Amino acid sequence: MSVTLTSTAASAAKEPPDSGEKHRLSVIGGLAALSLDAMASVAYGPEAIVIVLALAGGAGLGFTIPVTLTIAGLLAVLTFSYRQVIAAFPEGGGAYGVAKTYLGRRAALVAGASLIVDYVLNVAVSVAAGVAALTSAFPELLPFTVWLCLGVLALITAINLRGIAHSARAFIAPTVVYVGAILLVIVAGLLRGEPATVTEHAAQAHTLQTVGVLLLLRAFANGCASLTGVEAIANAVPSFRKPGVRRAQRAEVVLGGLLAIMLLGIAALIEKFSIAPAEGVTVLAQVTRASLGDGPLFYLVQISTMILLALAANTSFGGLPVLAQLLAKDNNLPHLFALRADRQVHRYGIAFLAITSAVLLILARGDMNLLVPLFAIGVFVGFTLSQFGMVLHWVAERPRGWKGKAALNGLGAVLTFAAAIVVTVSKFTEGGWLIVVALPLLVLAMQWVNRSYGRIGRRLELGRTPAPPRPRRSLVVVPVHVVSRLTRDALSAAVSLGDRVVAVNVTHPGDEREARRFIEDWQRWDPGVELVQVSGAHRRLDEPLVEYLRNVPEPHVFVLIAEVEPEHAWQRLLQNQRGAVLARALRRRTDTVVCRMRFRVGSSTADPVVATH
């Protein structure tokens, strides 16, 4: 034993302090793994603004930059706020962690539910958008839209099952190409005096709307889709390499800066080149043509955008499993979501995200337009709770300069709350009502899980010091039906488990001859163990045994079920499943301890294995 301990200690000394560090994120890796959602929004955020403003004609399009500046201002508030959230809550969770600490459990559940909904929708929308870009370029693929969506989803899921750091490395190159392409479009467009190609123009609406507050609010609400994903880094701080807080803060600031530059740059080019919505051509494609022409660079931008839209789903795969782990640790989700495998992978969180997203894609038939109205509502609920919670954080902690920080978060809370209301109202009839219904249902489900764990905890007396263990007289019951080596090994294991061992043989009407033959074999063998025969009228194994167990005097009863473990998997088809039927009935209808002993056919010398349930 001492040699084993010494060698183990020596091997441990050679290992790095945290063997999981290599599977965690750097700053660049964090941007690639957790920020694709936000950066890909450049492809549809400015277009969402222009579509609304175009209802007022040229006068409305003249407000593209002011509306985008407002969104960029809100982005700055959120960026610096989440930088503070990262420092205050290094265990991750973002809005959930803030709300749990300062706003109470119910508000925390609302924040958690809103983030879960947003993460699932982000995967479905991103995959559908990427496939839509592909089918637009190759219309012959349109009949296979759903299969293409599921294929892309399966690919991203498989990459993430290898670890978040692995997924980040796989996505760094597409991210760099995309950001470089968008920045090239902005720089080239700003340097041009005239567009490289003639821009498309939509037919003017017959009835133009006036530029009023409501129109501007709708444009602002649409454009706020560009802010989804900003919180993902704060939700996944534990995924970063040490020092995790500093790296996550840097990644958050870099994301905010890049996103603001790209949004404002595209908005400036929209106004400079008088870009208006046109059927069949995206606003980003029109801006790219005006800046770079129709050459290879145009296709580089389009292809990189298509790829990044599909990969933007990775933001959810990085954020939701960590959030689900925190919710599970607080007994709000099943505890299996807190399990973490090798490579820092939360497999159950990834599986849940993949399955729910696949269901959405199938129900929506891969149509992005059916999913987009549901997008971005939930995330603003989380934004608002996070901002308001941080105000309470500064008031409670009162560090140097706390008033300015609290004012910044207070402004963010007002702006995000207003955005949440506007987005919900404007999208309600377009499918937003589903989110309004889904959020409270998800909160109720998490409360039910929490209450269930509470009842289990009270029954187990968790948090209390139990009385010292005392030995109790025990009985071991072994169901038998034939005299064999399996029976001998089962009784040998049973006599080492309890004070009294009883072999129970279940008989049925019409089987009297087999019952007498078994008694003769048992008496001839004479194992020194008491044998009890019980009869069942309905040819069931479980009912006679359950009835017998209810009448035994011992307070502690084991039931040892002997089973054959086949040598090959296909041989399981040859088994009668008697053991599984008995074990299931005993667990459901009695308080006995069920032990299942495996006799391995493939090994003639190995001892049988006993598993307790």
PAVOFI-873170 format. One line per 10 residues: for each residue x, y, z of C-alpha. Coordinates in nm, 4 decimals. Layout:
BEGIN
X,Y,Z  ...
//
This chain:
BEGIN
0.0000,0.0000,0.0000  0.2789,0.2407,0.0831  0.4448,0.1778,-0.2534  0.1179,0.2609,-0.4329  0.0726,0.5820,-0.2400  0.4301,0.6896,-0.3034  0.4107,0.6278,-0.6770  0.0779,0.8084,-0.6948  0.2195,1.1093,-0.5154  0.5224,1.1110,-0.7435
0.3076,1.1014,-1.0568  0.0867,1.3767,-0.9178  0.3929,1.5916,-0.8568  0.4819,1.5669,-1.2265  0.1365,1.6822,-1.3380  0.0627,2.0516,-1.3832  -0.1351,2.2152,-1.1022  -0.4497,2.2166,-1.3155  -0.4474,1.9614,-1.5931  -0.7653,2.1205,-1.7302
-0.5992,2.4550,-1.8074  -0.5080,2.3483,-2.1597  -0.8794,2.2942,-2.2245  -0.9674,2.6492,-2.1169  -0.9827,2.9694,-2.3225  -0.7404,3.2487,-2.4020  -0.8647,3.5985,-2.4910  -0.8662,3.5232,-2.8647  -1.0107,3.1798,-2.8014  -1.2838,3.3366,-2.5886
-1.3776,3.5695,-2.8736  -1.3911,3.2773,-3.1165  -1.5897,3.0502,-2.8835  -1.8224,3.2968,-2.7111  -1.8588,3.6063,-2.9308  -1.9589,3.4784,-3.2724  -2.3255,3.5464,-3.2011  -2.2596,3.9144,-3.1309  -2.0177,3.9646,-3.4217  -2.2377,3.7805,-3.6709
-2.5231,4.0168,-3.5819  -2.3547,4.2773,-3.8037  -2.5018,4.0785,-4.0924  -2.8633,4.1374,-3.9835  -2.8636,4.4136,-3.7172  -2.8158,4.7149,-3.9491  -3.0601,4.5625,-4.1976  -3.3213,4.5302,-3.9231  -3.2852,4.9049,-3.8561  -3.3037,5.0031,-4.2227
-3.6129,4.7920,-4.2911  -3.8102,4.9949,-4.0339  -3.6653,5.3357,-4.1222  -3.7308,5.2771,-4.4931  -4.1028,5.2970,-4.4173  -4.0498,5.6741,-4.3923  -3.8507,5.6920,-4.7161  -3.5294,5.8904,-4.7449  -3.6146,6.0997,-4.4406  -3.6340,5.7857,-4.2298
-3.3099,5.6407,-4.3656  -3.1379,5.9598,-4.2565  -3.1807,5.8404,-3.8964  -2.9739,5.5249,-3.9517  -2.6627,5.6695,-3.7886  -2.8444,5.8291,-3.4896  -3.0280,5.5034,-3.4155  -2.7060,5.3037,-3.4523  -2.5233,5.5509,-3.2271  -2.7911,5.4958,-2.9625
-2.7431,5.1202,-2.9894  -2.3645,5.1659,-2.9749  -2.4102,5.3765,-2.6602  -2.6160,5.0987,-2.5036  -2.3485,4.8519,-2.6161  -2.0839,5.0568,-2.4341  -2.2935,5.0572,-2.1171  -2.3425,4.6810,-2.1401  -1.9756,4.6141,-2.2166  -1.8444,4.8025,-1.9141
-2.1264,4.6685,-1.6988  -2.0499,4.3075,-1.7854  -1.6816,4.3806,-1.7298  -1.7827,4.4670,-1.3740  -2.0082,4.1602,-1.3536  -1.7112,3.9405,-1.4491  -1.5076,4.0809,-1.1593  -1.7942,4.0566,-0.9101  -1.9035,3.7050,-1.0152  -1.5962,3.5078,-1.1310
-1.7892,3.1808,-1.0962  -1.9885,3.2829,-1.4055  -2.3604,3.3019,-1.4569  -2.3812,3.6669,-1.5601  -2.7329,3.7981,-1.5096  -2.8280,3.4856,-1.3136  -2.5440,3.5320,-1.0648  -2.6196,3.9024,-1.0150  -2.9939,3.8470,-0.9728  -2.9446,3.5577,-0.7303
-2.7228,3.7677,-0.5042  -2.9108,4.0975,-0.5044  -3.2640,4.0419,-0.6363  -3.3669,3.7097,-0.4837  -3.4231,3.3561,-0.6093  -3.7335,3.4261,-0.8182  -3.5659,3.7078,-1.0113  -3.2634,3.4819,-1.0579  -3.4856,3.2117,-1.2065  -3.6391,3.4647,-1.4459
-3.2882,3.5694,-1.5533  -3.1799,3.2073,-1.5922  -3.4908,3.1170,-1.7898  -3.4488,3.4164,-2.0213  -3.0878,3.3213,-2.0923  -3.1773,2.9566,-2.1577  -3.4470,3.0608,-2.4060  -3.2105,3.3041,-2.5763  -2.9300,3.0486,-2.6027  -3.1585,2.7885,-2.7618
-3.3043,3.0406,-3.0064  -2.9582,3.1690,-3.0907  -2.8529,2.8229,-3.2038  -3.1660,2.7736,-3.4147  -3.1520,3.1230,-3.5706  -2.7767,3.1110,-3.6395  -2.7893,2.7701,-3.8045  -3.0993,2.8627,-4.0078  -2.9412,3.1933,-4.1157  -2.6209,3.0234,-4.2267
-2.8099,2.7628,-4.4260  -3.0322,3.0372,-4.5743  -2.7223,3.2120,-4.7047  -2.6054,2.8829,-4.8556  -2.9371,2.8034,-5.0231  -2.9542,3.1602,-5.1582  -2.6265,3.1010,-5.3389  -2.7208,2.7466,-5.4452  -3.1032,2.7299,-5.4889  -3.0914,2.3613,-5.5827
-3.0193,2.2858,-5.2145  -3.3439,2.4489,-5.0974  -3.5428,2.1207,-5.0680  -3.2790,1.9925,-4.8255  -3.2931,2.2924,-4.5904  -3.3917,2.0997,-4.2774  -3.1313,1.8290,-4.3351  -2.8633,2.0906,-4.3948  -2.9615,2.2651,-4.0696  -2.9410,1.9404,-3.8755
-2.6069,1.8577,-4.0382  -2.4552,2.1926,-3.9395  -2.5953,2.1537,-3.5869  -2.4486,1.8034,-3.5582  -2.1073,1.9305,-3.6718  -2.0995,2.2132,-3.4157  -2.2200,1.9779,-3.1413  -1.9493,1.7233,-3.2235  -1.6790,1.9901,-3.2118  -1.8010,2.1177,-2.8741
-1.8099,1.7667,-2.7278  -1.4331,1.7661,-2.7725  -1.4017,2.0670,-2.5418  -1.4615,2.4408,-2.5566  -1.0926,2.5162,-2.6165  -1.0938,2.2773,-2.9125  -1.3992,2.4485,-3.0582  -1.2340,2.7877,-3.0085  -0.9239,2.6782,-3.2007  -1.1443,2.5472,-3.4823
-1.3321,2.8789,-3.5072  -1.0432,3.1273,-3.4741  -0.9577,3.1298,-3.8456  -1.3175,3.1903,-3.9709  -1.3593,3.4643,-3.7080  -1.0416,3.6452,-3.8102  -1.1353,3.6241,-4.1795  -1.4869,3.7573,-4.1121  -1.3749,4.0489,-3.8942  -1.0998,4.1363,-4.1417
-1.3470,4.1245,-4.4324  -1.5997,4.3528,-4.2599  -1.3281,4.6011,-4.1616  -1.2014,4.5957,-4.5216  -1.5525,4.6798,-4.6452  -1.5760,4.9724,-4.4013  -1.2315,5.1172,-4.4779  -1.2672,5.0789,-4.8553  -1.6163,5.2293,-4.8484  -1.5127,5.5293,-4.6398
-1.2220,5.5997,-4.8766  -1.4389,5.5828,-5.1897  -1.5926,5.8933,-5.3330  -1.8558,5.7000,-5.5278  -1.9925,5.3441,-5.5004  -1.7973,5.0791,-5.6925  -2.1228,4.9504,-5.8439  -2.4708,5.0894,-5.8796  -2.6669,5.0126,-5.5616  -3.0093,4.8504,-5.5634
-3.3143,5.0539,-5.4599  -3.6483,4.9282,-5.3435  -3.9673,5.0659,-5.4831  -4.0934,5.3537,-5.2705  -4.3855,5.2670,-5.0460  -4.7186,5.4070,-5.1611  -4.7997,5.5377,-4.8126  -4.4952,5.6761,-4.6352  -4.4935,5.6950,-4.2593  -4.3733,6.0016,-4.0774
-4.0556,5.9878,-3.8726  -4.2010,5.9753,-3.5223  -4.0974,5.8437,-3.1859  -4.2765,5.5143,-3.2418  -4.0963,5.4498,-3.5700  -3.7596,5.5300,-3.4125  -3.8368,5.3054,-3.1166  -3.9246,5.0189,-3.3501  -3.6009,5.0727,-3.5423  -3.4090,5.0793,-3.2136
-3.5794,4.7605,-3.0965  -3.5013,4.5832,-3.4242  -3.1401,4.6966,-3.4161  -3.1002,4.5718,-3.0595  -3.0765,4.2228,-3.2080  -2.7110,4.3205,-3.2596  -2.6610,4.3107,-2.8818  -2.7516,3.9458,-2.8324  -2.4492,3.7479,-2.7197  -2.2800,4.0375,-2.5376
-2.3433,3.8616,-2.2047  -2.2019,3.5220,-2.3072  -1.8477,3.5951,-2.1871  -1.9734,3.6935,-1.8400  -2.1757,3.3715,-1.8262  -1.8713,3.1531,-1.8971  -1.5872,3.3084,-1.6911  -1.4813,2.9652,-1.5507  -1.4027,2.8554,-1.9079  -1.1082,3.1007,-1.9314
-0.7485,3.0246,-1.8377  -0.6069,3.1737,-1.5219  -0.6309,3.4574,-1.4401  -0.9825,3.3939,-1.5698  -1.1327,3.7259,-1.4601  -0.8689,3.9372,-1.6340  -0.8837,3.7362,-1.9569  -1.2640,3.7434,-1.9638  -1.2669,4.1211,-1.9032  -1.0251,4.1773,-2.1900
-1.2320,3.9586,-2.4205  -1.5484,4.1541,-2.3231  -1.3877,4.4908,-2.4005  -1.2417,4.3692,-2.7309  -1.5829,4.2335,-2.8309  -1.7581,4.5595,-2.7443  -1.5009,4.7640,-2.9372  -1.5082,4.5465,-3.2480  -1.8860,4.5275,-3.2543  -1.9266,4.9037,-3.2131
-1.6777,4.9771,-3.4930  -1.8468,4.7339,-3.7314  -2.2011,4.8543,-3.6567  -2.1157,5.2241,-3.6868  -1.9034,5.1658,-3.9955  -2.1810,4.9780,-4.1771  -2.4347,5.2455,-4.0721  -2.2085,5.5203,-4.2094  -2.1797,5.3405,-4.5433  -2.5575,5.2860,-4.5587
-2.6112,5.6616,-4.5397  -2.3133,5.7470,-4.7617  -2.4249,5.5216,-5.0465  -2.8009,5.5700,-4.9855  -2.8586,5.1981,-4.9326  -3.2240,5.0913,-4.9055  -3.3773,4.7461,-4.8565  -3.4099,4.5452,-5.1760  -3.5800,4.2118,-5.2262  -3.3416,3.9199,-5.2576
-3.0322,4.1228,-5.1650  -2.9178,4.1843,-4.8101  -2.8159,4.5297,-4.6949  -2.4683,4.3996,-4.6104  -2.4337,4.2614,-4.9631  -2.5299,4.6004,-5.1094  -2.2794,4.7797,-4.8851  -2.0092,4.5291,-4.9839  -2.0793,4.5784,-5.3548  -2.0668,4.9558,-5.3132
-1.7321,4.9324,-5.1319  -1.5524,4.6478,-5.3108  -1.7420,4.5859,-5.6332  -1.8499,4.2458,-5.7661  -1.5066,4.0834,-5.7662  -1.3526,3.8070,-5.5514  -1.3523,4.0259,-5.2401  -1.7315,4.0502,-5.2570  -1.7617,3.6708,-5.2509  -1.5053,3.6502,-4.9711
-1.7257,3.8721,-4.7549  -2.0412,3.6777,-4.8405  -1.8880,3.3360,-4.7811  -1.7200,3.4392,-4.4546  -2.0503,3.5895,-4.3382  -2.2344,3.2707,-4.4257  -1.9824,3.0579,-4.2357  -1.9819,3.2812,-3.9290  -2.3614,3.2930,-3.9145  -2.3647,2.9148,-3.9001
-2.0871,2.9051,-3.6417  -2.2457,3.1783,-3.4281  -2.4391,2.9000,-3.2586  -2.1145,2.8188,-3.0773  -2.1759,3.1127,-2.8421  -2.4621,2.9175,-2.6886  -2.2563,2.5994,-2.6643  -2.0001,2.7933,-2.4619  -2.2454,2.9802,-2.2378  -2.5487,2.7600,-2.1705
-2.3661,2.4547,-2.0229  -2.1923,2.6761,-1.7643  -2.5209,2.8506,-1.6802  -2.6977,2.5125,-1.6533  -2.4229,2.3916,-1.4196  -2.4830,2.6874,-1.1863  -2.8598,2.6343,-1.1973  -2.8110,2.2643,-1.1194  -2.5811,2.3414,-0.8252  -2.8573,2.5635,-0.6861
-3.1061,2.2734,-0.7243  -3.3004,2.4507,-0.9996  -3.2144,2.2003,-1.2729  -3.1485,1.8239,-1.2541  -2.8047,1.7584,-1.1031  -2.6823,1.5781,-1.4121  -2.6311,1.9237,-1.5702  -2.3588,1.9862,-1.3092  -2.1573,1.6841,-1.4214  -1.8434,1.7658,-1.6158
-1.6492,1.5160,-1.8233  -1.2931,1.5281,-1.9534  -1.1812,1.8389,-2.1447  -1.4054,2.0552,-1.9227  -1.7114,1.9406,-2.1229  -2.0641,1.9646,-1.9773  -2.2083,1.6925,-2.1976  -2.5641,1.7040,-2.0692  -2.5871,2.0808,-2.1220  -2.4557,2.0412,-2.4755
-2.6962,1.7534,-2.5437  -2.9945,1.9529,-2.4129  -2.9015,2.2496,-2.6319  -2.8531,2.0346,-2.9409  -3.1806,1.8433,-2.8971  -3.4018,2.1460,-2.8241  -3.2471,2.3417,-3.1126  -3.2988,2.0485,-3.3479  -3.6660,2.0305,-3.2473  -3.7079,2.4040,-3.3169
-3.5392,2.3732,-3.6562  -3.7617,2.0809,-3.7520  -4.0808,2.2556,-3.6382  -3.9819,2.5754,-3.8230  -3.8686,2.3720,-4.1275  -3.5369,2.5560,-4.1137  -3.7075,2.8887,-4.1955  -3.5115,3.1712,-4.0332  -3.8017,3.4161,-4.0694  -4.0209,3.2015,-3.8431
-3.7562,3.2054,-3.5701  -3.6260,3.5632,-3.5808  -3.9400,3.7227,-3.4236  -3.8744,3.5085,-3.1145  -3.5144,3.6214,-3.0917  -3.3753,3.8858,-2.8530  -3.6803,3.9179,-2.6261  -3.5463,3.6986,-2.3497  -3.1973,3.8432,-2.3512  -3.3206,4.1944,-2.2648
-3.4970,4.0579,-1.9584  -3.1592,3.9247,-1.8466  -2.9900,4.2549,-1.9341  -3.2375,4.4515,-1.7209  -3.2095,4.2248,-1.4174  -2.8306,4.2252,-1.4420  -2.8092,4.6043,-1.4613  -3.0529,4.6613,-1.1752  -2.8743,4.4009,-0.9636  -2.5405,4.5721,-1.0214
-2.6911,4.9010,-0.8979  -2.7759,4.7264,-0.5708  -2.4261,4.5762,-0.5697  -2.2604,4.9187,-0.5788  -2.4980,5.0574,-0.3175  -2.4181,4.7651,-0.0866  -2.0404,4.7564,-0.1408  -1.9769,5.1333,-0.1824  -1.6228,5.1155,-0.3248  -1.4416,5.4257,-0.4496
-1.6369,5.5835,-0.7366  -1.9420,5.3680,-0.6667  -2.1904,5.6458,-0.7452  -2.0690,5.6806,-1.1041  -2.0727,5.3035,-1.1530  -2.4207,5.2787,-1.0057  -2.5395,5.5611,-1.2316  -2.3957,5.3814,-1.5351  -2.5734,5.0581,-1.4441  -2.8923,5.2472,-1.3609
-2.8917,5.4051,-1.7063  -2.8339,5.0624,-1.8565  -3.1255,4.9199,-1.6578  -3.3617,5.1917,-1.7852  -3.2466,5.1537,-2.1462  -3.2596,4.7732,-2.1508  -3.5990,4.7702,-1.9760  -3.7347,5.0100,-2.2371  -3.5859,4.7952,-2.5124  -3.7399,4.4821,-2.3591
-4.0851,4.6425,-2.3556  -4.0573,4.7785,-2.7100  -3.9217,4.4502,-2.8512  -4.1892,4.2428,-2.6764  -4.4768,4.4665,-2.7883  -4.3546,4.5006,-3.1473  -4.2833,4.1267,-3.1850  -4.5782,3.9951,-2.9829  -4.8063,3.9125,-3.2753  -4.5139,3.7797,-3.4826
-4.4492,3.4938,-3.2405  -4.3163,3.6864,-2.9435  -4.6138,3.5652,-2.7400  -4.4491,3.2227,-2.7339  -4.1588,3.3660,-2.5340  -4.3992,3.5501,-2.3031  -4.5606,3.2121,-2.2310  -4.2412,3.0047,-2.2287  -4.0524,3.2162,-1.9735  -4.2985,3.1737,-1.6831
-4.3443,2.8047,-1.7675  -3.9683,2.7518,-1.7510  -3.9518,2.9405,-1.4203  -4.2331,2.7231,-1.2800  -4.0504,2.4092,-1.3958  -3.7303,2.5183,-1.2192  -3.9271,2.5979,-0.9030  -4.0793,2.2481,-0.9153  -3.7298,2.0959,-0.9487  -3.6105,2.3074,-0.6549
-3.9044,2.1983,-0.4362  -3.8440,1.8348,-0.5283  -3.4791,1.8559,-0.4266  -3.5895,2.0332,-0.1084  -3.8187,1.7444,-0.0149  -3.5427,1.4940,-0.0853  -3.2967,1.6975,0.1212  -3.5325,1.7143,0.4189  -3.5913,1.3392,0.4000  -3.2148,1.2792,0.3885
-3.1634,1.5343,0.6701  -2.9035,1.7195,0.4672  -2.7225,1.9855,0.6688  -2.7766,1.7993,0.9960  -2.5290,1.5766,1.1791  -2.6832,1.2271,1.1909  -2.6654,0.9897,1.4856  -2.3732,0.7407,1.4862  -2.4403,0.4283,1.2779  -2.5609,0.1235,1.4697
-2.5615,-0.2379,1.3499  -2.9046,-0.3848,1.2774  -3.0009,-0.7453,1.2354  -3.0244,-0.8087,0.8633  -3.1775,-1.0624,0.6313  -3.0536,-1.1537,0.2851  -3.3148,-1.2984,0.0498  -3.1924,-1.4801,-0.2616  -3.4534,-1.5638,-0.5294  -3.3660,-1.9091,-0.6726
-3.5254,-2.1301,-0.9349  -3.2579,-2.3880,-1.0152  -2.9566,-2.5498,-0.8454  -2.6436,-2.4364,-1.0302  -2.3085,-2.2679,-0.9883  -2.4878,-1.9332,-1.0211  -2.7032,-2.0288,-0.7204  -2.3958,-2.1378,-0.5232  -2.2096,-1.8114,-0.5912  -2.5183,-1.6080,-0.5008
-2.5574,-1.7869,-0.1650  -2.1841,-1.7547,-0.0969  -2.2125,-1.3774,-0.1440  -2.5312,-1.3660,0.0630  -2.3879,-1.5353,0.3734  -2.1180,-1.2681,0.3861  -2.3746,-0.9845,0.3699  -2.6257,-1.0556,0.6476  -2.7051,-1.2360,0.9700  -2.9680,-1.4660,0.8156
-2.9946,-1.5918,0.4590  -3.3136,-1.7267,0.3051  -3.3444,-1.8723,-0.0439  -3.6908,-1.8050,-0.1888  -3.8358,-2.0140,-0.4700  -4.1509,-1.8834,-0.6427  -4.3910,-2.1496,-0.7720  -4.7136,-2.1279,-0.9723  -5.0221,-2.3478,-1.0140  -4.9570,-2.6221,-1.2681
-4.5811,-2.6310,-1.1965  -4.6022,-2.8761,-0.9032  -4.3747,-3.1299,-1.0742  -4.0979,-2.8720,-1.1302  -4.1391,-2.7507,-0.7693  -4.0964,-3.1047,-0.6293  -3.7939,-3.1648,-0.8529  -3.6345,-2.8416,-0.7275  -3.6930,-2.9495,-0.3621  -3.5247,-3.2844,-0.4320
-3.2252,-3.1148,-0.5960  -3.1969,-2.8721,-0.3051  -3.2090,-3.1455,-0.0415  -2.9524,-3.3480,-0.2344  -2.7220,-3.0418,-0.2486  -2.7935,-2.9352,0.1140  -2.6191,-2.5915,0.1077  -2.7048,-2.5192,0.4709  -2.9349,-2.2296,0.3776  -3.3042,-2.2077,0.4654
-3.5360,-2.2533,0.1651  -3.8831,-2.1016,0.1465  -4.1282,-2.1758,-0.1323  -4.3972,-1.9140,-0.2033  -4.6803,-1.9552,-0.4504  -4.8213,-1.6988,-0.6894  -5.1641,-1.7408,-0.8455  -5.1070,-1.5166,-1.1495  -4.7716,-1.6549,-1.2705  -4.5860,-1.3410,-1.1684
-4.2417,-1.3379,-1.0075  -4.2678,-1.0097,-0.8200  -4.5988,-1.0280,-0.6290  -4.5248,-1.3439,-0.4216  -4.1759,-1.2163,-0.3351  -4.3028,-0.8696,-0.2377  -4.5716,-1.0261,-0.0173  -4.3117,-1.2460,0.1553  -4.0806,-0.9495,0.2216  -4.3616,-0.7528,0.3873
-4.3866,-1.0186,0.6596  -4.0200,-1.0747,0.7526  -3.9223,-0.9578,1.1068  -3.5784,-0.8145,1.0235  -3.5629,-0.4336,0.9904  -3.2833,-0.4435,0.7335  -3.3415,-0.6606,0.4275  -3.1210,-0.7255,0.1262  -3.2441,-0.8987,-0.1879  -2.9605,-1.0465,-0.3918
-3.0553,-1.1162,-0.7534  -2.8108,-1.3390,-0.9428  -2.7828,-1.2772,-1.3176  -2.5677,-1.3997,-1.6034  -2.3469,-1.1396,-1.7731  -2.3162,-1.2657,-2.1326  -1.9825,-1.2885,-2.3076  -2.1061,-1.0982,-2.6131  -2.3551,-0.8120,-2.6433  -2.5767,-1.0002,-2.8895
-2.6272,-1.2752,-2.6295  -2.8410,-1.0368,-2.4236  -3.1209,-1.1288,-2.6640  -3.1091,-1.4807,-2.5153  -3.1798,-1.3629,-2.1585  -3.5257,-1.3741,-2.0001  -3.4813,-1.0455,-1.8052  -3.6111,-1.2033,-1.4803  -3.3566,-1.0062,-1.2792  -3.4523,-0.6714,-1.4297
-3.8252,-0.7371,-1.3708  -3.7658,-0.8293,-1.0054  -3.5289,-0.5377,-0.9390  -3.7699,-0.2838,-1.0850  -4.0639,-0.4167,-0.8822  -3.8668,-0.4314,-0.5565  -3.7350,-0.0772,-0.5903  -4.0849,0.0525,-0.6611  -4.2830,-0.1432,-0.4006  -4.0461,-0.2189,-0.1108
-3.7747,-0.0557,0.1021  -3.5289,-0.3412,0.0556  -3.1717,-0.2965,-0.0638  -3.1533,-0.4580,-0.4081  -2.8191,-0.6166,-0.5012  -2.7632,-0.7509,-0.8526  -2.4821,-1.0033,-0.8833  -2.3272,-1.0429,-1.2279  -2.1843,-1.3836,-1.3183  -1.9485,-1.3308,-1.6125
-1.9792,-1.6180,-1.8595  -1.6617,-1.5172,-2.0384  -1.4408,-1.5619,-1.7293  -1.4086,-1.9018,-1.5638  -1.1939,-1.7784,-1.2727  -1.3179,-1.4273,-1.1932  -1.5402,-1.3728,-0.8927  -1.8968,-1.2525,-0.9528  -1.9608,-0.8767,-0.9301  -2.2285,-0.7434,-0.6933
-2.3880,-0.4032,-0.7610  -2.6168,-0.2416,-0.5014  -2.9106,-0.0190,-0.5993
//
